[in-house]
Amino acid sequence: MATISLRDVRKTYAKAEVIHGVSIDVPDGEFVVIVGPSGCGKSTLLRMVAGLEAITSGEIAIGGRVVNDLEPRERDIAMVFQNYALYPHMTVFDNMAYGLKIANMPKAEIKARVDRAAGMLNLSDFLDRKPRALSGGQRQRVAMGRALVRDPAAFLFDEPLSNLDAKLRVQMRLQIKEMQRTVGTTSLYVTHDQTEAMTLADRLIVMNAGVAEQIDTPMAIYDRPANVFVAGFIGSPAMNFVSGTLEAGHLKTAGGQRIALPVPADQAGRSVTIGLRPEHLQTVDADHPGAMALRVRAVETLGADAYAHAVLQDDSTVELVVRVPGARRLSEGETLHVVPDADSLHVFDAATGARV
């Protein structure tokens, strides 16, 4: 086990900078998830830590040792990829043991390590099978076991669950979390799936166009996103955004409608974007003070909850998603009255997108 440190790490291709100075210290045993949309640089960042991509500038250290110029095999890391990369002609045991055999480890030690990893990953009954006789989830567990037996300083995961169906993804998330907690190995994990990110991470790195927009715990980022990008990316359904100008006690929308909001006197006249999560819009009666009238355009029913996609009745440019109890039956065209939770508002500067 070891710490991982990145100091102003940058990557440039043909004079175009794709990683813009990422810095983070990952303590021994921490599970850090790098999350962001496709093309944001998250896999490039992971590959630089692994040594599969050269860095343009900055410093990467693993276990206190600068590894900028070291080959991947010299960095004492183990990677789990999106594709399982198993040898089809080998049994599960041999796939997991292959790296140890190449390293000339004694047979007894190899067997002990493979048996231990197989027990942790519920693979003990499959050690004599070949990959073609396994399900997708079992193959991914074999790939994890192959990394686990090496007892590396750090695990690096590159979207390992993206090829699995929804149910298997949930099962494997739990298994990865349990495995990492059991062995306590420092881990970096890349995903574009914010549900994976929120459920697995001790801390998140939210990437956008090569920039680490925010680094913090999942709930700290959910509760206090640093800017509009982070606010819109983390959370499902996504946060609602309403642009306008602050007035005393109101937000005046672009369409001229006024939404009752607790506006500090010194912020009046400022152009802002207000963020409201669907769960922070409370349904009320029509005569409730400050109630906003919404026209329901579509309803997603998910059982315990439903999500109403609606527009402000007097300003159709303002679109909002509202979470309502699933027991309440809504229909298209219905009028829904809501008030925002004043303690859960997010205010961002309209020009910069930064949190106010």
C-alpha positions as semicolon CSV with decimal commas, in nm:
position;residue;x (nm);y (nm);z (nm)
1;M;0,000;0,000;0,000
2;A;0,117;0,351;-0,070
3;T;0,026;0,713;-0,118
4;I;-0,019;0,862;-0,466
5;S;0,073;1,225;-0,524
6;L;0,015;1,435;-0,835
7;R;0,181;1,775;-0,859
8;D;0,061;2,006;-1,139
9;V;0,044;1,715;-1,384
10;R;-0,008;1,824;-1,745
11;K;-0,041;1,652;-2,080
12;T;-0,008;1,813;-2,423
13;Y;-0,074;1,659;-2,764
14;A;0,042;1,855;-3,072
15;K;0,048;2,182;-2,876
16;A;-0,306;2,122;-2,741
17;E;-0,312;2,085;-2,363
18;V;-0,552;1,807;-2,263
19;I;-0,471;1,782;-1,890
20;H;-0,445;2,121;-1,721
21;G;-0,234;2,095;-1,408
22;V;-0,403;1,837;-1,181
23;S;-0,276;1,816;-0,822
24;I;-0,395;1,580;-0,549
25;D;-0,254;1,376;-0,258
26;V;-0,419;1,035;-0,219
27;P;-0,343;0,898;0,129
28;D;-0,261;0,534;0,192
29;G;-0,577;0,323;0,158
30;E;-0,804;0,592;0,009
31;F;-1,043;0,516;-0,277
32;V;-1,051;0,811;-0,520
33;V;-1,285;0,812;-0,820
34;I;-1,210;1,024;-1,127
35;V;-1,544;1,107;-1,289
36;G;-1,653;1,315;-1,584
37;P;-1,809;1,302;-1,930
38;S;-1,650;1,129;-2,229
39;G;-1,339;1,310;-2,350
40;C;-1,276;1,499;-2,026
41;G;-0,929;1,345;-1,973
42;K;-1,005;1,107;-1,688
43;S;-0,861;0,795;-1,855
44;T;-0,559;0,992;-1,979
45;L;-0,491;1,101;-1,621
46;L;-0,513;0,740;-1,497
47;R;-0,288;0,616;-1,776
48;M;-0,027;0,875;-1,681
49;V;-0,028;0,742;-1,325
50;A;0,010;0,389;-1,466
51;G;0,296;0,490;-1,694
52;L;0,104;0,406;-2,012
53;E;0,111;0,775;-2,109
54;A;0,410;1,003;-2,063
55;I;0,342;1,327;-1,876
56;T;0,437;1,657;-2,036
57;S;0,518;1,829;-1,706
58;G;0,458;1,792;-1,336
59;E;0,535;1,509;-1,098
60;I;0,376;1,175;-1,007
61;A;0,489;0,991;-0,694
62;I;0,377;0,650;-0,566
63;G;0,479;0,556;-0,216
64;G;0,698;0,866;-0,195
65;R;0,897;0,763;-0,504
66;V;0,879;0,985;-0,814
67;V;0,779;0,758;-1,103
68;N;0,778;1,000;-1,396
69;D;1,048;0,807;-1,581
70;L;0,964;0,454;-1,463
71;E;0,806;0,186;-1,682
72;P;0,461;0,056;-1,575
73;R;0,608;-0,269;-1,444
74;E;0,839;-0,071;-1,216
75;R;0,562;0,133;-1,050
76;D;0,415;-0,150;-0,835
77;I;0,060;-0,091;-0,956
78;A;-0,210;-0,327;-1,083
79;M;-0,474;-0,226;-1,340
80;V;-0,825;-0,355;-1,407
81;F;-0,956;-0,255;-1,749
82;Q;-1,294;-0,225;-1,916
83;N;-1,220;-0,538;-2,122
84;Y;-1,128;-0,838;-1,911
85;A;-0,812;-0,927;-2,111
86;L;-0,817;-1,290;-1,990
87;Y;-0,626;-1,570;-2,161
88;P;-0,903;-1,785;-2,314
89;H;-0,698;-2,106;-2,314
90;M;-0,612;-2,080;-1,943
91;T;-0,822;-2,173;-1,641
92;V;-0,933;-1,913;-1,389
93;F;-0,653;-2,030;-1,156
94;D;-0,389;-1,995;-1,426
95;N;-0,517;-1,654;-1,536
96;M;-0,493;-1,526;-1,180
97;A;-0,156;-1,693;-1,117
98;Y;0,014;-1,602;-1,446
99;G;0,186;-1,284;-1,332
100;L;0,313;-1,453;-1,017
101;K;0,454;-1,743;-1,218
102;I;0,636;-1,501;-1,448
103;A;0,786;-1,345;-1,134
104;N;0,911;-1,694;-1,029
105;M;0,714;-1,695;-0,705
106;P;0,713;-2,031;-0,522
107;K;0,417;-2,255;-0,613
108;A;0,291;-2,275;-0,256
109;E;0,282;-1,895;-0,225
110;I;0,107;-1,865;-0,564
111;K;-0,161;-2,113;-0,456
112;A;-0,210;-1,937;-0,124
113;R;-0,253;-1,596;-0,290
114;V;-0,489;-1,724;-0,560
115;D;-0,700;-1,917;-0,307
116;R;-0,724;-1,610;-0,083
117;A;-0,826;-1,382;-0,370
118;A;-1,073;-1,638;-0,506
119;G;-1,234;-1,664;-0,163
120;M;-1,273;-1,288;-0,139
121;L;-1,429;-1,269;-0,487
122;N;-1,649;-1,581;-0,461
123;L;-1,451;-1,759;-0,731
124;S;-1,335;-2,064;-0,538
125;D;-1,578;-2,295;-0,722
126;F;-1,468;-2,171;-1,065
127;L;-1,088;-2,205;-1,051
128;D;-1,084;-2,499;-1,296
129;R;-1,309;-2,329;-1,552
130;K;-1,197;-2,137;-1,859
131;P;-1,325;-1,784;-1,931
132;R;-1,576;-1,899;-2,195
133;A;-1,764;-2,088;-1,921
134;L;-1,804;-1,774;-1,706
135;S;-2,055;-1,490;-1,703
136;G;-1,946;-1,131;-1,765
137;G;-1,950;-1,056;-1,394
138;Q;-1,742;-1,362;-1,315
139;R;-1,486;-1,270;-1,581
140;Q;-1,452;-0,923;-1,436
141;R;-1,397;-1,076;-1,092
142;V;-1,120;-1,290;-1,239
143;A;-0,960;-0,975;-1,379
144;M;-0,985;-0,817;-1,035
145;G;-0,840;-1,129;-0,876
146;R;-0,544;-1,121;-1,114
147;A;-0,470;-0,770;-0,988
148;L;-0,539;-0,856;-0,626
149;V;-0,294;-1,149;-0,603
150;R;-0,005;-0,921;-0,691
151;D;-0,050;-0,729;-0,364
152;P;0,041;-0,399;-0,538
153;A;0,100;-0,057;-0,388
154;A;-0,206;0,076;-0,574
155;F;-0,502;-0,041;-0,780
156;L;-0,598;0,150;-1,095
157;F;-0,946;0,081;-1,237
158;D;-1,038;0,207;-1,587
159;E;-1,418;0,186;-1,626
160;P;-1,421;-0,182;-1,523
161;L;-1,802;-0,217;-1,509
162;S;-1,904;-0,050;-1,835
163;N;-1,958;-0,383;-2,017
164;L;-2,194;-0,525;-1,754
165;D;-2,573;-0,502;-1,733
166;A;-2,742;-0,284;-1,470
167;K;-2,796;-0,558;-1,209
168;L;-2,439;-0,688;-1,239
169;R;-2,304;-0,334;-1,210
170;V;-2,473;-0,295;-0,872
171;Q;-2,338;-0,631;-0,752
172;M;-1,987;-0,555;-0,874
173;R;-1,987;-0,208;-0,717
174;L;-2,054;-0,368;-0,381
175;Q;-1,786;-0,631;-0,444
176;I;-1,522;-0,376;-0,544
177;K;-1,601;-0,162;-0,240
178;E;-1,584;-0,462;-0,007
179;M;-1,259;-0,585;-0,162
180;Q;-1,092;-0,247;-0,137
181;R;-1,200;-0,202;0,224
182;T;-1,072;-0,551;0,311
183;V;-0,726;-0,517;0,155
184;G;-0,694;-0,141;0,219
185;T;-0,504;-0,074;-0,104
186;T;-0,488;0,282;-0,236
187;S;-0,712;0,299;-0,543
188;L;-0,784;0,528;-0,838
189;Y;-1,102;0,445;-1,028
190;V;-1,221;0,603;-1,355
191;T;-1,588;0,616;-1,456
192;H;-1,833;0,836;-1,645
193;D;-2,117;0,694;-1,430
194;Q;-2,185;0,935;-1,144
195;T;-2,383;0,667;-0,953
196;E;-2,069;0,452;-0,944
197;A;-1,867;0,755;-0,844
198;M;-2,098;0,855;-0,558
199;T;-2,132;0,505;-0,414
200;L;-1,767;0,396;-0,436
201;A;-1,555;0,701;-0,363
202;D;-1,398;0,832;-0,047
203;R;-1,327;1,139;-0,261
204;L;-1,412;1,244;-0,615
205;I;-1,213;1,425;-0,880
206;V;-1,470;1,583;-1,112
207;M;-1,304;1,639;-1,451
208;N;-1,416;1,869;-1,731
209;A;-1,210;1,929;-2,047
210;G;-0,887;1,831;-1,871
211;V;-0,953;2,046;-1,563
212;A;-1,014;1,907;-1,213
213;E;-1,319;2,122;-1,141
214;Q;-1,362;2,000;-0,782
215;I;-1,195;1,747;-0,550
216;D;-1,390;1,653;-0,237
217;T;-1,606;1,387;-0,075
218;P;-1,914;1,278;-0,273
219;M;-2,165;1,443;-0,037
220;A;-1,962;1,763;-0,005
221;I;-1,968;1,794;-0,384
222;Y;-2,338;1,708;-0,398
223;D;-2,425;1,962;-0,127
224;R;-2,188;2,241;-0,236
225;P;-2,086;2,207;-0,601
226;A;-1,811;2,451;-0,694
227;N;-1,966;2,562;-1,021
228;V;-2,247;2,508;-1,271
229;F;-2,067;2,222;-1,446
230;V;-2,021;2,018;-1,128
231;A;-2,374;2,098;-1,013
232;G;-2,520;1,977;-1,341
233;F;-2,305;1,666;-1,368
234;I;-2,339;1,526;-1,015
235;G;-2,694;1,422;-0,931
236;S;-2,961;1,220;-1,110
237;P;-3,187;1,363;-1,238
238;A;-2,966;1,663;-1,297
239;M;-3,001;1,985;-1,102
240;N;-3,252;2,241;-1,233
241;F;-3,108;2,576;-1,341
242;V;-3,297;2,905;-1,363
243;S;-3,120;3,218;-1,488
244;G;-3,222;3,571;-1,399
245;T;-3,153;3,882;-1,197
246;L;-3,173;3,900;-0,818
247;E;-3,418;4,147;-0,666
248;A;-3,529;4,203;-0,308
249;G;-3,697;3,874;-0,219
250;H;-3,716;3,751;-0,578
251;L;-3,539;3,616;-0,883
252;K;-3,661;3,786;-1,199
253;T;-3,639;3,538;-1,488
254;A;-3,552;3,627;-1,847
255;G;-3,923;3,603;-1,926
256;G;-4,009;3,863;-1,663
257;Q;-4,152;3,624;-1,402
258;R;-4,062;3,662;-1,036
259;I;-3,978;3,360;-0,822
260;A;-3,981;3,418;-0,447
261;L;-3,630;3,364;-0,308
262;P;-3,446;3,479;0,006
263;V;-3,211;3,730;-0,162
264;P;-2,952;3,912;0,054
265;A;-2,977;4,289;0,013
266;D;-2,616;4,320;-0,106
267;Q;-2,679;4,076;-0,394
268;A;-2,972;4,266;-0,551
269;G;-2,915;4,343;-0,918
270;R;-2,670;4,057;-0,971
271;S;-2,714;3,827;-1,271
272;V;-2,709;3,468;-1,147
273;T;-2,801;3,110;-1,221
274;I;-3,005;2,946;-0,945
275;G;-2,965;2,571;-0,896
276;L;-3,245;2,359;-0,748
277;R;-3,234;1,983;-0,718
278;P;-3,560;1,799;-0,799
279;E;-3,596;1,684;-0,438
280;H;-3,572;2,041;-0,311
281;L;-3,891;2,155;-0,484
282;Q;-4,179;2,087;-0,244
283;T;-4,529;2,036;-0,380
284;V;-4,789;2,260;-0,208
285;D;-5,145;2,383;-0,247
286;A;-5,220;2,659;-0,496
287;D;-5,281;2,917;-0,221
288;H;-4,946;2,854;-0,049
289;P;-4,741;3,177;-0,018
290;G;-4,483;3,203;-0,296
291;A;-4,609;2,893;-0,479
292;M;-4,494;2,856;-0,839
293;A;-4,749;2,718;-1,087
294;L;-4,597;2,458;-1,322
295;R;-4,750;2,284;-1,622
296;V;-4,658;1,915;-1,631
297;R;-4,521;1,807;-1,970
298;A;-4,418;1,448;-1,892
299;V;-4,399;1,212;-1,594
300;E;-4,140;0,942;-1,523
301;T;-4,283;0,693;-1,274
302;L;-4,018;0,488;-1,090
303;G;-4,224;0,320;-0,820
304;A;-4,153;0,488;-0,488
305;D;-4,088;0,819;-0,665
306;A;-4,190;0,993;-0,982
307;Y;-4,028;1,281;-1,168
308;A;-4,247;1,548;-1,319
309;H;-4,093;1,737;-1,611
310;A;-4,266;2,073;-1,615
311;V;-4,241;2,436;-1,727
312;L;-4,327;2,752;-1,538
313;Q;-4,686;2,827;-1,633
314;D;-4,617;3,194;-1,706
315;D;-4,271;3,145;-1,859
316;S;-4,225;2,831;-2,068
317;T;-3,850;2,900;-2,100
318;V;-3,809;2,788;-1,737
319;E;-3,801;2,407;-1,729
320;L;-3,798;2,219;-1,399
321;V;-3,789;1,856;-1,287
322;V;-3,974;1,789;-0,961
323;R;-3,953;1,473;-0,751
324;V;-4,294;1,371;-0,616
325;P;-4,406;1,060;-0,424
326;G;-4,487;0,773;-0,659
327;A;-4,826;0,731;-0,492
328;R;-4,932;1,068;-0,632
329;R;-5,063;1,018;-0,983
330;L;-4,977;1,301;-1,220
331;S;-5,080;1,345;-1,581
332;E;-4,956;1,557;-1,870
333;G;-5,107;1,905;-1,876
334;E;-5,181;1,904;-1,503
335;T;-5,090;2,208;-1,295
336;L;-4,842;2,147;-1,014
337;H;-4,763;2,402;-0,744
338;V;-4,421;2,400;-0,580
339;V;-4,201;2,611;-0,353
340;P;-3,820;2,584;-0,338
341;D;-3,644;2,480;-0,018
342;A;-3,472;2,807;0,073
343;D;-3,194;2,623;0,261
344;S;-3,104;2,411;-0,042
345;L;-3,060;2,676;-0,310
346;H;-2,737;2,695;-0,509
347;V;-2,641;3,034;-0,650
348;F;-2,385;3,068;-0,930
349;D;-2,250;3,375;-1,101
350;A;-2,407;3,404;-1,447
351;A;-2,081;3,513;-1,614
352;T;-1,829;3,273;-1,460
353;G;-2,048;2,982;-1,347
354;A;-1,867;2,983;-1,011
355;R;-2,053;2,934;-0,687
356;V;-2,153;3,259;-0,515
